[in-house]
Structure formats: C-alpha cells, structure tokens
Amino acid sequence: MNKRVTLLIGACIMLAAISQFAACKTPEPVRVIGYLPAWKDLRQSVDRTDLSQVTHINIAFLNPDASGVVDGPDGPPCMSGATADDLHYVVAKAHQARVKVLISLAGGVIPPCSGDWEVLLQPASQQQLVDDLVAFVADFDLDGIDVDLEGVLLTAIHAAGNYTPFVTALSERLHPQGKLVTCATASYEGGMIPVESIPLFDFVNIMSYDTIGPSWGQAGSEHSSLEQSLAHLETWRSRGLPKEKLVLGLPFYGYGFGDQRGGYSYQEILDEHGMSAASTDLIGTACADCSYVTYNGRQTIRRKTQLALREGSGVMIWELSQDALSPDDLLGVIHEVVDAAR
C-alpha cells in the first residue's frame, strides 16, 4: 500500500477515535446544593430529605465564639441547636448517599455568641482562624467550607483588605486536600464578593431572592421573580463568573404583607392556602396597600432550574427543611428537570 495512503487512513482513524471520545465524554455533573440550618433539628431535616436528589448539603451556620473558638468538647460553641453528634450524623448519612457536606460560615445575621469577624480576619488573628477551620473540616470529615459573609460585614472586611486573603488562605489549605471552597453572595453593590476572589472559589451560589421582605424593599414587589434571576445572571456574567462556577439560588419560602404573616415556609403556604398555591407565586394581589404572600411555586422553580442548567452549573436551595412533602415538593421538581437534562 502506498505510504501516503497509509498515513491518510491512519489519520482518519485517529480523528474518528477522537470524535467518538468527545461524544462519549461524561458531562459535567449538575449541582443541587441545599442548605440545612443547624437550629432546625439537623437530624430530622436530613432524614426527611431525599438525598438522591441533592449533590451537596451546606450546614448553616458556623461562627467562632467571642474568644475565636470554633469547636469545643460538646461541639461548636456558636452554632445554635447542633451538637458534635448531630454534625457527625448528617455527614455520615450524606456520605452514605454520596452527597458532599460543607460547613457554611457566618450567615446573613451574625448571632450574639459570635466573635467579631472583622477583628478575627485581621492579619494578626486570621491564620489562627484558618488553622481552626481546616481542623474543623478534618475532625468532622467535611468536604469543604462555604463562606457566607454577607452585606455590610462583607463590605467592611473587603474594605480592610482582608476578604480575599482569607479565602486565599482557605483555598491554599483545603484545595490540595481535595476539599471545596465555595461562597454565597448577593447581587447588589455592597453585597457582592469582590471580583478578584472569584477564581479562588470552586463555585459561587447566587442568592437570587429577598427583593422585598418584612422591613425592606418596594411595597408591592415579589421577592424572587424569574426576571430577577435573569438580571442576576447577567450581573455575574458581566463580573466574569464562568458558567461552570455559577449556581442559581432558589427560595423554598415566602414573605407575607398586610394581613398575612411575615414569613412562611413553602410547606406552610400549602397548609394555609391550599394545594392550588403550588401552581402560582402569589396569594392575593401584589400592591403597596394589599395583603399578599410572595414565593416561588412549582412552575417557577421548574423554569428557574431550566435557566440555571442552561446558563450555569446548577441550583442552590435556601433551605431544604422548608419544602413540602412529596408529591407536592419543590425538590422533586428540580430533580425532574435535572434528570431530563442528563
């Protein structure tokens, strides 16, 4: 056979093999991240969650105490409602289901038992805190840390030049161990993580909710519309957050105004307003002087999940214990969309 023909045939075979390999590559896994608050009975919350439908659990929230202590003989001294045994229980059960577990730091409202994060993240004390957090991850067999410093606290820490160095220190210690470093962030000026920190995170959870609440926002607004999610995705694309790191936050709760209660879990909305509430996002009329409840029903959760898979790498849920029981649950809707995309 002519040498030139032989080389041509060999090249064709190689190209075919490469094409076949590319077609058979395993797609990037979709992330379904659910927060579990420590103060809401961690064991019961994880027991009622279908762990086959989530990929990560973030236990919320861990804060160092006034002395900077992260862990003690009976468990974290500033993590209301959770003992060391509770944490081990959640981690063991999640790992058995091949679900990763992270500990989430700080939170939107820092509890009175917490030390001063602004002081603790100053250069003189930051290294000790990082050492203690890395030890905490090892002691509880966790899969990483979720940094949930928010709002004015985040802004103050960043303004002092201490936010990105803190995340850098965590990443340098945890990434070589195969552990994750993630965060949750808002999408308004003064509440967003700094752009220079984005490359340090494995993924970023966008808190796309709370446009309005009991003491903030424009009267008559909905708290977590699809339009808001679209705008937040555009904000983070413009800030350089890549698709493979972008995770869209979804609410499993709602807010009430006027004659309605101030806050509801999704389960409570169905209990009080009937099963038809699952097919809408609004009870009543959203206007300045009206009584209404604003939340996300099943169809909006479906559309947002589809959006998140198209424009990002998955969804985050605040928070799992607020879901309704199957077959009226929201987590099941997310799972249907994810399963159809596989």
C-alpha positions in Angstrom: 0.0 0.0 0.0 1.2 3.5 -0.8 2.8 5.1 2.2 0.8 8.3 1.7 -2.5 6.4 1.6 -1.5 4.5 4.8 -0.8 7.8 6.6 -4.1 9.2 5.4 -6.0 6.2 6.6 -4.2 6.3 10.0 -5.1 10.0 10.4 -8.7 9.3 9.6 -8.9 6.5 12.2 -7.3 8.8 14.8 -9.8 11.6 14.0 -12.7 9.2 14.3 -11.5 7.9 17.6 -11.1 11.5 19.0 -14.6 12.4 17.8 -16.0 9.3 19.4 -14.2 10.0 22.7 -15.5 13.6 22.7 -19.1 12.4 22.1 -18.8 9.9 24.9 -17.3 12.2 27.5 -19.2 12.3 30.7 -21.0 15.7 31.0 -20.2 17.9 34.0 -22.4 16.9 36.9 -25.2 19.3 37.7 -25.0 20.7 41.3 -28.1 20.7 43.5 -27.0 22.3 46.8 -29.3 22.5 49.8 -28.7 24.4 53.0 -29.7 22.9 56.3 -29.9 25.3 59.3 -28.4 23.9 62.5 -31.1 25.5 64.6 -33.9 23.5 62.9 -33.1 20.0 64.1 -30.4 18.8 61.7 -31.2 15.1 62.1 -34.9 15.4 61.4 -34.2 17.7 58.4 -31.7 15.4 56.8 -33.9 12.4 57.5 -36.9 13.9 55.6 -34.7 15.0 52.6 -34.4 12.7 49.6 -30.6 12.7 49.4 -30.7 11.1 46.0 -31.9 14.4 44.7 -29.1 16.6 46.0 -25.4 16.7 45.4 -24.2 18.9 48.3 -25.5 19.9 51.7 -24.3 23.1 53.4 -24.8 23.1 57.2 -25.6 26.7 58.3 -24.0 28.4 60.1 -20.7 28.1 61.9 -19.3 31.2 63.8 -16.3 31.4 66.1 -17.3 32.4 69.6 -16.2 35.7 71.3 -12.8 34.2 72.0 -12.4 33.0 68.5 -13.0 29.3 69.4 -14.6 27.3 66.5 -15.0 23.9 68.2 -15.3 22.7 71.8 -15.8 19.4 73.7 -19.5 19.4 73.1 -19.3 20.7 69.6 -19.3 24.2 68.1 -19.9 26.8 70.9 -21.6 29.3 68.5 -23.7 27.0 66.3 -27.1 27.1 68.0 -29.0 23.8 68.0 -26.3 21.5 66.8 -24.1 19.2 68.7 -21.0 17.4 67.5 -23.1 14.2 67.3 -25.6 15.9 65.1 -22.9 17.0 62.7 -21.4 13.5 62.6 -24.9 12.1 62.0 -25.6 14.4 59.0 -22.2 13.8 57.4 -22.3 10.1 57.8 -25.8 9.8 56.3 -25.0 12.2 53.4 -21.7 10.4 52.6 -23.6 7.1 52.5 -25.7 8.7 49.8 -22.6 10.1 48.0 -23.6 13.7 48.9 -20.9 16.1 49.9 -21.2 18.2 53.1 -19.8 21.6 53.6 -19.9 23.8 56.7 -21.2 27.3 56.0 -19.6 30.3 57.8 -21.2 33.4 59.2 -24.7 33.9 57.6 -26.9 36.9 56.9 -27.5 37.6 60.6 -24.5 37.1 62.9 -25.6 35.6 66.2 -24.8 37.3 69.5 -22.5 34.5 70.5 -20.2 35.2 67.6 -16.8 36.8 67.8 -16.1 39.9 65.7 -15.4 38.7 62.2 -13.7 42.0 61.2 -11.2 41.5 64.0 -10.7 37.8 63.5 -9.9 38.3 59.9 -7.2 40.9 60.5 -3.7 39.6 59.7 -2.8 39.1 63.4 -5.6 36.6 64.0 -6.5 35.3 60.6 -4.0 32.5 60.4 -5.3 31.0 63.7 -8.9 31.1 62.5 -7.9 29.4 59.2 -6.0 26.7 61.2 -9.0 26.1 63.3 -11.4 25.9 60.4 -9.2 23.5 58.5 -9.0 21.3 61.6 -12.8 21.5 61.9 -13.2 20.2 58.4 -10.9 17.3 59.2 -12.5 16.5 62.5 -16.0 16.2 61.1 -14.9 14.6 57.8 -16.4 17.5 55.9 -16.0 18.1 52.1 -15.2 21.8 52.4 -16.2 25.3 53.6 -18.9 27.7 52.2 -18.1 31.3 53.0 -21.3 33.2 53.7 -20.1 36.6 54.8 -22.7 39.0 53.6 -23.8 42.6 53.3 -22.2 45.3 55.3 -20.0 42.8 57.1 -18.6 41.5 53.8 -18.1 45.1 52.6 -16.2 46.1 55.8 -13.9 43.1 55.6 -13.2 43.6 52.0 -12.6 47.4 52.5 -10.0 46.5 55.2 -8.2 44.2 52.6 -9.0 41.0 54.5 -11.6 39.1 52.5 -9.6 37.8 49.5 -6.6 37.0 51.7 -8.9 34.9 53.9 -10.3 33.0 51.0 -6.9 32.6 49.5 -5.6 31.1 52.8 -8.6 28.7 53.0 -8.1 27.6 49.3 -4.3 27.0 49.7 -5.0 24.7 52.7 -8.2 22.9 51.5 -7.7 22.6 47.7 -4.6 20.4 48.0 -6.7 18.0 50.2 -9.4 17.8 47.5 -11.8 19.9 49.6 -14.1 22.6 48.3 -14.2 26.3 49.0 -17.5 28.0 47.9 -19.5 31.0 48.8 -22.9 32.6 48.8 -23.3 36.2 47.6 -26.0 38.8 46.8 -26.1 40.8 43.6 -26.2 44.4 44.7 -23.4 46.9 45.2 -22.0 46.5 48.7 -23.2 42.9 49.0 -21.2 41.1 46.3 -18.0 39.2 46.7 -15.0 41.0 45.2 -14.2 40.1 41.6 -10.7 39.1 42.5 -11.9 36.4 44.8 -14.0 34.6 42.1 -11.1 32.4 40.8 -10.5 31.1 44.4 -13.9 29.5 44.7 -15.0 26.1 43.2 -18.4 27.6 42.7 -20.5 30.6 43.7 -24.1 30.5 45.0 -26.1 33.5 43.8 -28.7 34.4 46.4 -31.4 35.4 43.9 -34.2 36.2 46.3 -35.3 38.7 49.1 -36.0 41.6 46.8 -38.6 42.5 49.4 -39.1 41.3 53.0 -40.7 42.3 56.3 -38.6 45.5 56.6 -37.1 46.2 53.2 -37.9 46.6 49.5 -40.5 48.3 47.5 -44.1 47.7 48.6 -46.0 45.5 46.1 -42.9 43.7 44.8 -42.4 39.9 44.6 -39.4 38.7 46.4 -37.9 36.2 43.9 -39.2 36.6 40.4 -37.9 34.9 37.3 -36.9 38.4 35.9 -34.8 38.9 39.0 -32.9 35.7 38.3 -32.3 36.7 34.7 -30.9 40.1 35.8 -28.7 38.5 38.5 -27.2 36.0 35.9 -26.4 38.9 33.7 -24.7 40.8 36.6 -22.5 37.8 37.3 -21.6 37.1 33.7 -20.5 40.7 33.4 -18.4 40.3 36.5 -16.5 37.4 35.0 -18.1 34.4 36.8 -17.9 31.5 34.4 -20.8 29.2 33.7 -19.2 26.2 35.3 -19.0 28.1 38.6 -22.4 29.8 38.6 -25.1 28.3 40.8 -28.5 30.0 40.9 -30.2 30.3 44.3 -33.9 29.3 44.8 -36.2 30.1 47.7 -38.2 27.4 49.5 -40.0 30.1 51.5 -42.1 33.3 51.1 -43.0 36.6 52.7 -46.4 37.9 53.7 -47.6 41.5 53.8 -50.7 43.3 55.1 -52.9 40.9 57.0 -50.6 37.9 56.1 -47.9 36.5 58.4 -44.4 37.9 57.8 -42.7 34.6 56.8 -43.8 31.2 55.5 -42.1 28.0 54.6 -43.3 26.5 51.3 -45.0 23.8 53.3 -46.8 26.4 55.4 -48.0 28.2 52.3 -49.7 25.0 51.1 -51.0 24.1 54.5 -52.7 27.5 55.0 -53.7 28.4 51.5 -54.4 25.1 49.9 -52.7 22.9 47.2 -53.7 25.3 44.4 -51.0 27.6 45.8 -48.4 25.2 44.3 -49.3 26.4 40.8 -48.7 30.1 41.4 -46.2 32.5 43.0 -48.7 34.8 44.7 -51.5 34.7 47.1 -53.6 37.9 46.8 -52.6 40.9 44.8 -49.1 42.4 45.0 -49.6 46.2 45.6 -48.5 48.7 48.1 -51.5 48.6 50.4 -52.6 45.0 49.7 -52.3 41.8 51.7 -50.4 39.1 49.8 -47.8 36.3 50.0 -44.9 36.2 47.6 -42.9 32.9 46.9 -41.9 30.5 44.2 -44.4 27.8 43.2 -43.6 24.6 41.3 -43.7 26.1 37.7 -41.3 29.0 38.6 -39.0 26.6 40.3 -39.1 24.4 37.1 -38.3 27.4 34.9 -35.6 28.7 37.1 -33.9 25.3 37.2 -34.0 25.1 33.5 -32.5 28.5 33.3 -29.8 27.5 35.8 -28.8 24.5 33.8 -28.7 26.5 30.6 -26.7 29.4 32.0 -24.9 27.9 34.9 -23.9 24.7 36.6 -26.9 24.1 38.9 -29.1 25.4 41.7 -28.8 26.2 45.4 -31.7 26.0 47.8 -32.4 28.0 50.9 -33.5 25.9 52.6 -34.4 22.2 52.5 -36.4 21.9 55.7 -38.9 24.4 54.3 -40.0 22.1 51.5 -43.4 20.4 51.3 -43.6 16.6 51.4 -43.7 14.6 48.2 -45.5 14.7 45.8 -46.0 18.4 46.3 -42.4 19.2 47.0 -40.1 21.6 45.1 -37.0 19.5 45.3 -38.8 16.8 43.3 -39.5 19.4 40.5 -35.7 20.3 40.5 -34.9 16.6 40.2 -37.2 16.1 37.3 -35.5 18.9 35.4 -32.0 17.7 36.2 -32.9 14.1 35.4 -34.3 15.2 32.0 -31.1 17.1 31.2 -28.9 14.1 31.8 
